[in-house]
């Protein structure tokens, strides 16, 4: 993160393979983030079970600087976690 006071947001994201997205941030940093471990360990599974299906996982959007799944933002992750590649 170049400027610690700069608000980090997602500029774009591209599906790579499995549960990996290449994410480009507003400071032009690019990270490959693997969501697979998070999706497989999430409890209760009902929250994200449908996103274990790769067709559903690939159906994400970038909205308001976030990567989101579902029309009601079923899944969304803090930008800083994505930036550092560590989804908790």
C-alpha angles and dihedrals in degrees: 000000000000099000115029090208094052113106107238116221137165115260097180143344134202130194110242109173141310103355096333124120126185105223125196117200131206091261089057093252112144124205134178105220123193112211094178099095092048094048093048096050101040114122125229088039092199089079094065107007093113090057091061083075102087093218089060093041091055090054097083131133135207107231128168091347094309136103107234138180123204129022090269094045094260088177127025129154132207109263093229091057090051091046092055092039094237115120110190 
